[in-house]
Amino acid sequence: MAWFKRESGELDNSGEKRVRTEGLWVKCEGCRQIIWKKDLEDNLNVCPKCDKHFRIDARTRLSQLLDDNQYEVFDANISSTDPLKFVDLKPYSSRLKQAQKETGLKDAVINAHGKLLGKPVVASVMEYSFIGGSMGAVVGEAITRAVERSAESRAPLIIVSASGGARMMEGVISLMQLAKISAALARLDKARVPFISLLTDPTTGGVTASFAMLGDLNIAEPGALIGFAGPRVIEQTIRQKLPPGFQRSEFLLEHGMLDAVVPRKQLKPYIARALEFMN
């Protein structure tokens, strides 16, 4: 068994300093190859061997899209009040506290104002690791505020979706957010301010059924799962085998549900060119 230097300075039986390699390698779910984690990060978390796009968190997404990783976060302190006092295997309030502790966020979205290749934009980026990026009252309110700020400042809006859909722990209050955000986007459209929707893996449920598919331009990353109900639920409902690639971004592009599938490395210049055209 090979030994490596340990950062903690512990010694093995020979008295030499050793380290372990846990966390330094990642196995790609696409090609099943082992990748040096630093190489993966340097490649924007895209597998350099098979081009599989790994999921990334909201802060990483903002750093990739906005110039010099410089941006102003707004509406970061609103948080859910657990309106239904919901309990399943454990109280919803406990789930919220755990998610907040693990992510450092109040809820599953970050709103930011910054520049994309020199052009001011408003970005609203969802965080999938916060209760599956589910959309409750706070996510709905935060995204609505981002839409309103975009309309007021006339800075183009970019929403990056990564979500399992509506947050069932908030019941109908969660479902109301679909209409709330959609109405705000209708006002943005009337103001003739561009809105680009970026769908990432996964974008499902009520998010797909509302704002994620309402962009002036709807684009997605390669291989992203996009849909309303999941493939397994659909197969069980219609009792038919779904076609290969069903609900993946390439399938949706082929069937007219998306405007483009854009690799992560090309997203920033692609969006910049699109905004120039829209203006």
N, C-alpha and C positions, 0 to 999 in steps of 0.2 A: 504494500500500500504506500503510495507516494505521500510525502509530508511537505507542507508548505509553511512559510513563516506566519506566526500568529501575531496579530496586531496587539493583543493584550500583553505580549512579551512572555507568555508561559513557555516553559522549557519541556522538552521530551526527556526520555531516560538518558540520552547522550549529552544533555546539557545544552543542545542547540535550540534557538528560538524557532517556533513553528506557527503557522496559521492554517486555518481550515478554509475551504473554498465554497462554503455554503453561500448561496445568493449571488455568486459570480457568474453562473451559467443559467440559461433559460432554454427549455425545450419548446420548440415551435409546434403548435398544434396542427399546422398545415403540412409541413414536410417532415415532421418528427425529428428534425435535426437539432443538435445541441449548439446553442449560439452563445458566444461571449457577451454578457450583458452590456458591457460598454459599447461593443460594436452595434448592438441593437438600439441603444439609446442614441448613438451618433447617427443612426439611420432613421431617426424620428419614430422609433419603435415600429419599424417595418422590417420584417424578416429579410435579410440580404440574400437569402437563398431561394425563397419561393414567393416573396412579395406579400406574404400575409400581413395584414394590418392589425397589430395588437391594439387592444383597448388602452386608452390613455385617460388620465384624470383631467378635470376641468382646468386646473392651473397649468398643466403641461400644454393643453390645447391653446390656452390664451398666450402662453409664451411662444408657441409656434406661429400663431396667426398675427399677433400684434408686434409692431416694430420695437426692437431692443428690449422686449419683455417689459415695456413700460406702459402702465395703464392705471386708471383710477377706478377703483371698485366702489359701487354705490348700492344702497339698499341691502347691505350685508347683515343687518342686525334684526331683521324680522324673523320670527320663529313661530312654529305652530303652538296652539294652545290646547291641542287634543280635544276638539269640540265635542266629540261623541263619547269621550272617556272609554275608548275602544280597548278590549282585551281579547287576545286569542291565546296563544301559548304563553304570552306574557303581555303586560300592558304596553299599549302604543307609546305612552310617555317614556317607558324604559327603552324602547327601540329608538326613539328620537335621541335620547341622551347618549346612547351607545354610538349611534351614527355621528352625532356631533363631536363626540370625543375622538372617534377614529378618523374623521375627515377634517376636523377643524373648521367646519362650516355649520351655519345655522340650519340650512336645508339644502336641497339637491340642485342648486343653481348658483352661478356667479354672474353678476351683472358688472360690466366694465365699459369704460369709455377710453379709447386709445386711437392709435393710428395704424393703418394697414398700408404699407408702402407709401407712407406720407399722407394718406387720406383719412380724415377723422371718421370713425365708425363707432357705433354702439354694439357691443357683443353681449349676448346672453348665452351662457354655456352650461349645459346640464352635467351633473356629477352622478355617474351611474352607481358608484360605490355607496351613495347615501340612499339606503332603502331602495335599491334598484333604480335610482333616478326617477322614482315615481312622482307623479304630479298631484300634490295636495294644494290646500289654500295658499300656502306661502309661495310655492313655486308659481302658481297661477298669478298671484299678486306681483311677484318679482318680475316675471316676464312681461306682464301688462305694464308695469312701470318702465321697463326697458323700451317697450314699444312707444309709450308716451314721451319718454325722453328723446327718442329718435325723431318723433314728429315735431317736438318743440325745437330741437337743435338742428333739425334737417340733416343730421348725420345718418347715413345708411345703416340699416339694422341687419345684423347677422345673428341668427339663432342656431346653435349647435345642439342637436337633439341626441340624447343617449338615455333611453328610458324603457322601463317595462310597462309604462302606461299610467293610468289613474291610480291614486293611492287608496286602496280599498278601506283602509282604517279610518278614512274621513268620509266614506259613503258618498251621498249625493252632493255634499259640499265640494268634493274632489271633481265630480262630473260637471259641476257648474263652471269650473275653470275653462272647459273646452269652449263654451259660449263666450265667456268673459274675454279670453285672449283673442278669439276670432273676431269679436266686435271691435276690439282695439286695433287689430290689424286692418279691418275694413276702414277705420278712420285714417290709418297710416296710408293706405292705398289712395284714399280720397285726397290726402295731402301730397300725393305723388312723391313719396320718399321711398327709395328702393329697399326691398327686404329680400335677403338671400337666406334660404333655409338649407343648412347642411345636416344631413342625416347620417349618423354613424351607428356602429354596431353596439347594441341593438336599438332600434326605434320602433316601438310597438304600442298597441293599445290606444288609449285616448290621446296620446301625443301625436301618433300618426293620423288619428281621426280628426285632428284639429290643426294646430298651427304648423306642424312639421311639413304638411303638404300644401300650405297656403302661400308659399313664397312666390315672389315675382320670378325667381329662379330656384328650382329645387334640385340640389346636387347631393351626391352621396359618395362615401369612400368605397373602394372595392370590397366586395364580399360582405357588406353590411346586411344584417338581418333586418328587414323592414316589413311591417305588416300590422294588422289589427289583432286577430286571434292567432295563436301559434300554429305551426304546421300540424302538430299532433292533434290539436283540437279540431282543426278543419278536416283532417282525414277521418277522425272518428265521427264527425258530423255528417259528411257527405258519403262516407264509406267508399272512398276512391283513393287510389294512390296518386299523390301529387307529382307533377313533372319535376325533373331534375333542376336544381337551382331555384326552386320556387321560393319566393319572398327574399331572395338575395338581390342586391342592388342591380346587378347586371340583368337579371330577369325583369325587374321593374323598368329598367331603361328600355329593354327590347319591347316591352308592352306599353310604352308611352306614359308610364307613371312618374318618370324622372326626366330631367333635362340633360343630365350628364353624370357620369361616374368619373371622379377625379382622384388620382393617386395623391396621397398625403403630401409628397414632395412638391406637387404642382398646385396645391390648394391656394396658397397665398397669392402667387401671380395670377392664377385663374380668376379668383374673386376680384382682384384689383382690376383686371381687364374687363370683367363683367360690370363693375361699378362705373368704369369710364364710359362704357356703352350705354348704361342706363341713365347716366347724367347727360 
